[in-house]
Amino acid sequence: MDFLPSFSEFSNKLKKNKNQIVYTKFSADLDTPVSLMMKLAKEEKNSFLLESVTGGEIKGRYSVIGMKPDLIWKCNLEESEINRKVLEKSNNFIKQSNPPVSELKSLIKESYLQIPDNLPAMSAGLFGYLSYEMINFEKKISEIKKNDLNLPQSILFRPSIIIIIDNIKGEIIIINPIWANNNNSLRVSSKDLYKKSIKTLNKVIKKISMPLKAYNFNFNKEDKIITKAKSNFTKKEFLNCVNKAIEYIRLGDILQVVLSQRWKLKYKNKSFSFYRALRKTNPSPYMFYFNFGDFQIVGASPEILVKVSKNKVTIRPIAGTRPRGKNIIEDSKYEKDLLKDPKEKSEHLMLLDLGRNDVSKVSEIGSVKTTESFIIEKYSHVMHIVSNVEGNLNSKNDSVDALFAGLPAGTVSGAPKIRAMEIIDELENQNRGVYAGGVGYFGASNEMDICIALRTAVIKNNNIYIQAGAGVVFDSIPEKEYEETLNKAKALFEAVDITNQQFSD
């Protein structure tokens, strides 16, 4: 088996104090991303799995597993902290002196390395989430409210082992990033470091070659779990909030606002079992499982928050929803109805304009274009109107600037965005946290791919939290907006049902 780069190339880069990766490839068409995750890091703290399915049926080329981070960056209410010795001491966090956004930019710069052209952008970098309230570090919007989740504003980790599954070639790429600063502090010879890296890769290969433990399936009949879920709003309270939002719209404060509710229910199964069920009920472009130890974030999101690739900034607004039909004829009827609905068209156009405005904040003048407009994308339970906006990243801006230009997305806040967020803060009784924030990665070669945390659950302390929202406009019917939140959460509740009924860990 070949390991790349060669020792001489590796040694030369190390002498120049450059970050790099050591990696190998091999055929493994009998393994799946799920089976590999179960072999390597099923319930391991500080691990993740990323997958993708487009259009509900076409599998994305790459799936990614990350584990054993060499550092973790965490952002709390007012400051950030970092643990650079997490492999030795899991709680060795040191407070940082600069504002969190500045510290994040510095960490991304420190984590730069040139990824070989034959490898994907996620072959090294920082992976994790940023909450909806992270925008407060750029512009103070939200007040801190009582919240039973109590999560950090953001956690990003830099995995020392990354496994890329090439779903087209049936190939696995195992990667060990080597960070020059780490080696300088350890003062290990280039020969010993290269040997250690190959040993690390071989350990992963050995684990992959082992057979997967057999798992039993339950076939229990239980009541639908949604009947047991408790919302942070009564139905009456939520309808009242919608009516208040409509009044703000009539007064001219805003054009649209997205109001959400969060459900909580008991959950005692393994968190990865929920991910396995969710990828079945709601295959999506952004599917993710993050295990942070004390809690897990599991989601299947349809929507980009912001993407930066080859200096191109992309925002892809999704607004306008109908349920899927029971058959092709009904599906087609709903699709035509959605595209003819003046309310849905008006709402989407408003958010498309907002997306263009967000992209233009960090793009070269004249480079912003709408490359797709008012197309329909279909998912397991709903269909949406989708558009796509792109621009060339201005040389004065970086991926973090691009992220904060779009955070939070207009599709989960409203328009105008700032006033809509102020109204959300007034009407919603808890901070959103992960919901409507971003999940994804900052690639080591200045690429970034962050999705909106939609169709996303947080699992903590034997509870699962599910949140969904609906866009309120001047002619909204409160009852229908309430139903829309239920429709959007349906795939997650079904995943809990499947986990309870079928999976036995």
C-alpha positions as CSV (number, residue, x, y, z in Angstrom):
1,M,0.0,0.0,0.0
2,D,1.3,3.4,-1.0
3,F,1.6,6.3,1.5
4,L,1.8,9.8,0.2
5,P,3.8,12.0,0.1
6,S,7.1,10.3,0.0
7,F,9.4,10.7,3.0
8,S,11.7,13.2,1.2
9,E,8.7,15.4,0.2
10,F,7.4,15.2,3.8
11,S,10.7,16.1,5.3
12,N,11.3,19.0,3.0
13,K,7.9,20.5,3.8
14,L,8.5,20.0,7.5
15,K,11.8,21.9,7.3
16,K,10.0,24.8,5.8
17,N,7.5,24.7,8.7
18,K,4.6,23.9,6.4
19,N,1.4,22.1,7.4
20,Q,0.7,19.0,5.3
21,I,-1.2,15.7,5.2
22,V,-0.1,12.1,5.0
23,Y,-2.6,9.8,3.3
24,T,-3.3,6.6,1.6
25,K,-6.1,5.2,-0.7
26,F,-7.5,1.8,-1.2
27,S,-10.6,0.0,-2.6
28,A,-13.4,-0.7,-0.2
29,D,-16.6,-1.1,-2.1
30,L,-18.1,-3.4,0.5
31,D,-18.2,-0.7,3.2
32,T,-20.7,2.1,3.6
33,P,-20.3,5.4,5.5
34,V,-22.5,4.1,8.3
35,S,-20.6,0.8,8.6
36,L,-17.3,2.6,8.7
37,M,-18.6,5.0,11.4
38,M,-19.8,2.1,13.4
39,K,-16.4,0.4,13.1
40,L,-14.3,3.4,13.8
41,A,-16.1,6.0,16.0
42,K,-19.7,5.1,16.5
43,E,-20.2,6.7,19.9
44,E,-16.8,8.2,20.3
45,K,-16.5,11.7,21.7
46,N,-15.4,14.4,19.3
47,S,-16.2,12.5,16.1
48,F,-18.5,13.2,13.2
49,L,-20.0,11.9,9.9
50,L,-21.0,14.0,7.0
51,E,-23.0,12.7,4.0
52,S,-25.0,14.1,1.1
53,V,-28.0,13.2,-1.0
54,T,-29.3,15.6,-3.7
55,G,-32.9,15.7,-4.8
56,G,-33.7,13.0,-2.2
57,E,-32.3,10.2,-4.3
58,I,-28.8,11.0,-5.8
59,K,-25.9,10.2,-3.4
60,G,-23.2,12.8,-3.1
61,R,-19.7,11.7,-4.2
62,Y,-18.0,12.1,-0.8
63,S,-18.8,11.1,2.8
64,V,-16.5,12.2,5.6
65,I,-15.7,10.8,9.0
66,G,-13.5,12.8,11.4
67,M,-12.1,11.8,14.8
68,K,-9.5,12.4,17.5
69,P,-9.0,16.1,17.1
70,D,-5.7,17.7,18.1
71,L,-7.5,20.9,19.1
72,I,-11.0,22.1,19.9
73,W,-12.1,25.7,19.7
74,K,-15.1,26.7,21.7
75,C,-17.1,30.0,21.9
76,N,-19.1,30.8,25.0
77,L,-21.4,33.8,25.7
78,E,-18.7,36.4,25.7
79,E,-15.4,34.9,24.9
80,S,-13.7,31.9,23.1
81,E,-11.4,29.3,24.5
82,I,-9.1,26.6,23.0
83,N,-7.8,23.3,24.0
84,R,-4.6,22.4,22.1
85,K,-3.9,19.3,24.1
86,V,-7.3,17.6,23.8
87,L,-5.7,14.2,22.9
88,E,-4.0,14.2,26.3
89,K,-6.3,16.4,28.5
90,S,-9.9,16.7,27.4
91,N,-10.7,19.7,29.6
92,N,-7.5,21.8,29.2
93,F,-9.2,24.9,27.7
94,I,-7.5,28.2,27.8
95,K,-9.4,31.5,27.5
96,Q,-8.5,33.7,24.5
97,S,-7.9,37.4,24.8
98,N,-9.2,38.7,21.4
99,P,-12.8,38.8,20.2
100,P,-14.1,35.3,19.2
101,V,-14.4,36.2,15.5
102,S,-10.8,37.4,15.4
103,E,-9.6,34.3,17.2
104,L,-11.6,32.1,14.7
105,K,-9.9,33.9,11.7
106,S,-6.5,33.4,13.3
107,L,-7.2,29.7,13.9
108,I,-8.3,29.2,10.3
109,K,-5.2,30.9,9.0
110,E,-3.0,28.8,11.3
111,S,-4.8,25.7,10.0
112,Y,-4.0,26.4,6.3
113,L,-2.4,23.7,4.2
114,Q,-2.4,23.0,0.5
115,I,-4.6,20.0,-0.1
116,P,-3.5,17.9,-3.1
117,D,-5.6,18.5,-6.3
118,N,-6.8,14.9,-6.3
119,L,-8.4,15.2,-2.8
120,P,-11.6,16.9,-1.8
121,A,-11.8,20.2,0.1
122,M,-12.8,18.5,3.4
123,S,-9.6,16.5,3.6
124,A,-8.4,18.7,6.5
125,G,-9.8,21.7,8.4
126,L,-12.2,22.7,11.2
127,F,-15.5,21.0,11.6
128,G,-18.5,21.8,13.8
129,Y,-21.3,24.2,14.4
130,L,-22.0,27.9,15.0
131,S,-25.2,28.9,16.7
132,Y,-27.9,31.4,15.5
133,E,-26.8,33.8,18.3
134,M,-23.2,33.9,17.0
135,I,-24.4,37.0,15.0
136,N,-24.3,38.9,18.4
137,F,-20.5,39.0,18.1
138,E,-20.9,41.1,14.9
139,K,-24.1,43.0,15.9
140,K,-25.9,42.7,19.2
141,I,-29.4,41.5,18.5
142,S,-30.5,38.8,21.0
143,E,-30.7,38.8,24.8
144,I,-29.6,35.8,26.7
145,K,-32.7,33.9,27.9
146,K,-33.2,30.9,30.1
147,N,-32.5,27.8,28.1
148,D,-32.5,24.2,29.2
149,L,-30.0,23.2,26.5
150,N,-27.2,25.5,27.7
151,L,-24.8,24.8,24.8
152,P,-21.7,26.8,23.8
153,Q,-22.3,29.3,21.0
154,S,-19.9,27.3,18.8
155,I,-17.6,24.3,18.9
156,L,-15.2,23.5,16.1
157,F,-12.6,20.8,16.1
158,R,-9.6,19.9,14.0
159,P,-9.5,16.1,13.5
160,S,-6.2,14.3,13.4
161,I,-7.8,11.4,11.5
162,I,-10.1,12.0,8.5
163,I,-11.7,9.2,6.4
164,I,-13.1,10.2,3.0
165,I,-15.4,7.7,1.4
166,D,-15.5,8.2,-2.4
167,N,-19.0,6.8,-3.2
168,I,-18.3,6.8,-7.0
169,K,-15.0,5.0,-7.0
170,G,-15.7,2.7,-4.1
171,E,-12.5,4.0,-2.5
172,I,-11.5,5.1,0.9
173,I,-8.9,7.8,1.6
174,I,-7.4,7.9,5.1
175,I,-5.8,11.2,6.1
176,N,-3.5,12.3,8.9
177,P,-3.0,16.1,8.9
178,I,0.4,17.1,10.3
179,W,0.5,20.6,11.9
180,A,3.9,22.2,11.9
181,N,3.3,24.1,15.2
182,N,2.5,20.9,17.0
183,N,5.7,19.2,15.8
184,N,7.8,22.3,16.7
185,S,6.5,22.0,20.3
186,L,7.2,18.2,20.4
187,R,10.5,18.4,18.6
188,V,10.1,15.1,17.0
189,S,12.4,14.2,14.1
190,S,10.9,14.2,10.6
191,K,11.7,10.4,10.3
192,D,9.9,9.6,13.6
193,L,7.0,11.8,12.7
194,Y,6.5,10.2,9.3
195,K,6.7,6.7,10.9
196,K,4.2,7.7,13.5
197,S,1.8,9.0,10.9
198,I,2.0,5.8,8.8
199,K,1.4,3.8,12.0
200,T,-1.7,5.9,12.7
201,L,-3.1,5.2,9.2
202,N,-2.3,1.5,9.5
203,K,-4.3,1.3,12.8
204,V,-7.3,2.8,11.0
205,I,-6.9,0.3,8.1
206,K,-6.8,-2.5,10.6
207,K,-10.0,-1.4,12.2
208,I,-11.7,-1.1,8.8
209,S,-10.7,-4.6,7.9
210,M,-12.4,-6.0,11.0
211,P,-15.9,-7.5,10.6
212,L,-18.8,-5.3,11.9
213,K,-20.5,-6.6,15.0
214,A,-24.0,-8.0,14.3
215,Y,-26.8,-5.9,15.5
216,N,-30.3,-6.9,16.5
217,F,-33.4,-5.2,15.3
218,N,-36.5,-4.4,17.4
219,F,-39.9,-4.5,15.8
220,N,-41.8,-2.8,18.6
221,K,-45.2,-1.1,18.1
222,E,-45.4,2.2,19.9
223,D,-47.6,5.3,19.7
224,K,-46.5,8.0,17.4
225,I,-43.8,9.9,19.3
226,I,-45.1,13.3,18.3
227,T,-48.0,12.8,20.8
228,K,-45.4,12.6,23.6
229,A,-43.4,15.7,22.6
230,K,-43.7,18.9,24.6
231,S,-43.3,22.2,22.8
232,N,-41.9,25.4,24.4
233,F,-45.2,27.0,23.1
234,T,-48.8,25.9,23.6
235,K,-50.6,26.0,20.3
236,K,-52.6,29.0,21.4
237,E,-49.3,30.8,22.4
238,F,-47.8,30.1,19.0
239,L,-50.8,31.3,17.1
240,N,-50.8,34.5,19.2
241,C,-47.1,35.0,18.3
242,V,-48.0,34.7,14.6
243,N,-50.8,37.3,15.0
244,K,-48.3,39.7,16.7
245,A,-45.9,39.2,13.8
246,I,-48.6,39.9,11.3
247,E,-49.4,43.1,13.2
248,Y,-45.7,44.2,12.9
249,I,-45.9,43.5,9.2
250,R,-49.1,45.6,8.8
251,L,-47.4,48.4,10.7
252,G,-44.5,48.3,8.2
253,D,-41.7,47.1,10.6
254,I,-41.0,44.1,8.5
255,L,-42.1,42.2,5.3
256,Q,-41.6,38.7,6.7
257,V,-40.4,36.9,9.8
258,V,-39.7,33.2,10.6
259,L,-41.1,32.0,13.9
260,S,-40.2,28.6,15.4
261,Q,-41.1,26.3,18.2
262,R,-39.0,23.6,19.9
263,W,-40.2,20.2,21.1
264,K,-38.6,18.2,23.8
265,L,-39.1,14.5,24.5
266,K,-37.4,11.6,26.3
267,Y,-34.8,9.7,24.3
268,K,-32.8,6.8,25.7
269,N,-31.4,5.2,22.6
270,K,-28.0,5.7,21.0
271,S,-27.6,9.0,19.2
272,F,-26.1,7.4,16.1
273,S,-29.2,5.2,15.8
274,F,-31.2,8.3,15.4
275,Y,-28.9,9.5,12.6
276,R,-29.3,6.1,10.9
277,A,-33.1,6.6,11.0
278,L,-33.0,10.2,9.9
279,R,-30.9,9.5,6.8
280,K,-33.7,7.1,5.9
281,T,-36.7,9.4,6.6
282,N,-35.1,12.6,5.2
283,P,-32.2,12.1,2.8
284,S,-30.8,15.6,2.2
285,P,-27.9,17.5,0.7
286,Y,-26.4,18.1,4.1
287,M,-26.6,15.1,6.5
288,F,-24.5,15.2,9.6
289,Y,-23.8,13.5,12.9
290,F,-21.6,15.3,15.5
291,N,-20.8,13.8,18.8
292,F,-19.4,16.3,21.3
293,G,-19.5,14.0,24.3
294,D,-22.0,15.8,26.5
295,F,-24.4,16.2,23.6
296,Q,-24.9,15.3,19.9
297,I,-26.1,17.3,16.9
298,V,-27.9,15.3,14.2
299,G,-29.4,16.7,11.1
300,A,-30.5,16.4,7.5
301,S,-30.6,20.0,6.1
302,P,-31.7,21.0,2.6
303,E,-30.1,24.4,2.6
304,I,-26.7,26.0,2.2
305,L,-26.0,28.9,4.7
306,V,-22.9,30.1,2.8
307,K,-20.4,28.2,0.7
308,V,-17.0,29.4,-0.5
309,S,-15.3,27.4,-3.2
310,K,-12.5,28.6,-5.5
311,N,-13.2,32.1,-4.3
312,K,-16.9,31.9,-5.3
313,V,-19.5,32.7,-2.7
314,T,-22.8,30.8,-2.9
315,I,-26.1,31.3,-1.0
316,R,-29.1,29.1,-2.0
317,P,-32.4,30.5,-0.7
318,I,-35.1,28.0,0.0
319,A,-38.6,29.5,0.7
320,G,-42.0,28.2,-0.3
321,T,-43.2,24.8,0.9
322,R,-45.8,22.2,0.1
323,P,-46.1,18.6,1.4
324,R,-45.2,15.7,-0.9
325,G,-48.1,14.1,-2.7
326,K,-49.2,10.5,-2.1
327,N,-48.5,9.7,-5.8
328,I,-47.0,11.3,-8.9
329,I,-50.3,13.0,-9.9
330,E,-50.8,14.6,-6.5
331,D,-47.1,15.5,-6.3
332,S,-47.4,17.3,-9.6
333,K,-50.5,19.1,-8.4
334,Y,-48.8,20.4,-5.3
335,E,-45.8,21.5,-7.4
336,K,-48.0,23.6,-9.8
337,D,-49.9,25.0,-6.9
338,L,-46.7,26.0,-5.1
339,L,-45.4,27.9,-8.2
340,K,-48.7,29.6,-8.8
341,D,-49.2,30.7,-5.1
342,P,-48.7,34.5,-5.0
343,K,-47.9,34.4,-1.3
344,E,-45.2,31.8,-1.7
345,K,-43.8,33.5,-4.8
346,S,-43.7,36.9,-3.1
347,E,-42.0,35.4,0.0
348,H,-39.4,33.6,-2.1
349,L,-38.6,36.7,-4.2
350,M,-38.1,38.7,-1.1
351,L,-35.7,36.2,0.3
352,L,-33.9,35.8,-3.1
353,D,-33.3,39.6,-3.0
354,L,-32.0,39.3,0.6
355,G,-29.7,36.5,-0.5
356,R,-28.3,38.6,-3.4
357,N,-27.8,41.4,-0.9
358,D,-25.9,39.1,1.5
359,V,-23.6,37.8,-1.3
360,S,-22.9,41.3,-2.5
361,K,-21.6,42.4,0.9
362,V,-18.4,40.3,0.4
363,S,-18.2,40.0,-3.4
364,E,-16.6,42.0,-6.2
365,I,-18.8,44.7,-7.7
366,G,-20.8,43.4,-10.6
367,S,-20.0,39.7,-10.0
368,V,-23.2,38.7,-8.2
369,K,-25.5,36.6,-10.3
370,T,-28.7,34.5,-9.8
371,T,-27.7,31.2,-11.5
372,E,-31.0,29.4,-10.7
373,S,-34.4,30.9,-10.1
374,F,-37.7,29.5,-8.8
375,I,-36.9,25.8,-9.3
376,I,-38.6,23.0,-7.3
377,E,-36.5,20.7,-5.1
378,K,-38.3,17.7,-3.6
379,Y,-37.5,15.9,-0.3
380,S,-39.0,13.1,1.6
381,H,-41.9,15.0,3.2
382,V,-41.9,18.4,1.6
383,M,-41.0,20.3,-1.6
384,H,-39.5,23.8,-1.8
385,I,-39.0,26.7,-4.2
386,V,-35.2,27.2,-4.6
387,S,-32.9,29.8,-6.2
388,N,-29.1,30.1,-6.3
389,V,-27.0,33.2,-6.0
390,E,-23.2,33.4,-6.6
391,G,-20.5,36.1,-6.5
392,N,-16.7,36.3,-6.6
393,L,-15.3,36.8,-3.1
394,N,-13.7,40.2,-2.8
395,S,-9.9,40.1,-2.0
396,K,-10.5,42.1,1.2
397,N,-12.8,39.4,2.6
398,D,-12.3,35.8,3.7
399,S,-14.6,32.8,4.4
400,V,-15.5,34.0,7.9
401,D,-16.6,37.4,6.5
402,A,-18.7,35.5,3.9
403,L,-20.2,33.4,6.7
404,F,-21.2,36.4,8.8
405,A,-22.6,38.2,5.7
406,G,-25.2,35.4,5.5
407,L,-25.6,34.5,9.2
408,P,-28.4,33.9,10.0
409,A,-30.0,33.2,6.6
410,G,-33.0,35.3,5.6
411,T,-34.9,32.1,5.2
412,V,-34.8,31.5,8.9
413,S,-35.0,35.1,10.1
414,G,-36.9,37.3,7.7
415,A,-36.7,40.6,6.0
416,P,-35.5,43.2,6.7
417,K,-33.2,40.8,8.5
418,I,-32.1,42.9,11.6
419,R,-35.6,44.0,12.5
420,A,-37.0,40.5,11.9
421,M,-34.3,39.1,14.3
422,E,-35.3,41.7,16.9
423,I,-39.0,40.5,16.6
424,I,-37.9,36.9,16.8
425,D,-36.0,37.7,20.0
426,E,-39.1,39.4,21.4
427,L,-41.6,36.6,20.5
428,E,-39.7,33.4,20.9
429,N,-39.2,32.4,24.5
430,Q,-35.8,30.7,24.3
431,N,-32.6,31.4,22.4
432,R,-32.4,29.3,19.3
433,G,-28.9,27.9,19.8
434,V,-28.0,25.4,17.1
435,Y,-31.3,25.7,15.3
436,A,-31.0,28.2,12.3
437,G,-27.3,28.5,12.9
438,G,-24.7,26.8,10.8
439,V,-23.1,23.3,10.6
440,G,-20.2,22.3,8.4
441,Y,-16.5,23.0,7.9
442,F,-13.8,25.5,7.1
443,G,-11.5,23.6,4.8
444,A,-7.7,23.9,5.2
445,S,-7.3,25.4,1.7
446,N,-9.7,28.3,2.3
447,E,-12.8,26.5,1.2
448,M,-15.9,26.6,3.4
449,D,-19.2,24.7,3.3
450,I,-21.7,25.6,6.0
451,C,-25.4,24.5,5.9
452,I,-28.3,26.0,7.9
453,A,-29.1,23.9,10.9
454,L,-32.6,22.9,9.7
455,R,-34.3,19.5,10.2
456,T,-31.8,19.2,13.1
457,A,-32.0,17.6,16.5
458,V,-29.9,18.1,19.6
459,I,-29.6,15.1,21.9
460,K,-28.6,15.8,25.5
461,N,-29.2,14.2,29.0
462,N,-31.6,11.5,27.6
463,N,-33.7,14.2,25.8
464,I,-34.0,15.0,22.2
465,Y,-34.8,18.6,21.0
466,I,-36.4,19.2,17.7
467,Q,-37.1,22.7,16.3
468,A,-38.9,24.0,13.2
469,G,-40.2,27.3,11.9
470,A,-42.6,28.9,9.4
471,G,-42.4,32.2,7.4
472,V,-45.0,34.7,8.4
473,V,-46.1,37.3,5.9
474,F,-49.0,39.9,5.8
475,D,-51.6,37.4,4.6
476,S,-50.5,34.4,6.7
477,I,-53.1,32.2,8.3
478,P,-51.8,31.4,11.8
479,E,-53.2,27.9,11.8
480,K,-51.4,27.1,8.5
481,E,-48.1,28.5,9.8
482,Y,-48.5,26.2,12.9
483,E,-49.1,23.2,10.6
484,E,-46.0,24.2,8.5
485,T,-43.8,23.8,11.6
486,L,-45.2,20.3,12.2
487,N,-44.7,19.3,8.5
488,K,-41.0,20.5,8.7
489,A,-40.4,18.6,11.9
490,K,-42.3,15.4,10.7
491,A,-39.2,13.7,9.4
492,L,-37.4,14.0,12.7
493,F,-40.3,12.7,14.7
494,E,-40.6,9.8,12.3
495,A,-36.8,9.1,12.8
496,V,-37.4,8.9,16.6
497,D,-40.2,6.4,15.9
498,I,-38.0,4.3,13.7
499,T,-35.2,4.4,16.2
500,N,-37.5,3.2,19.0
501,Q,-39.2,0.5,16.9
502,Q,-36.3,-1.0,14.9
503,F,-32.8,-0.2,16.3
504,S,-31.4,-2.2,19.2
505,D,-27.8,-1.1,20.2
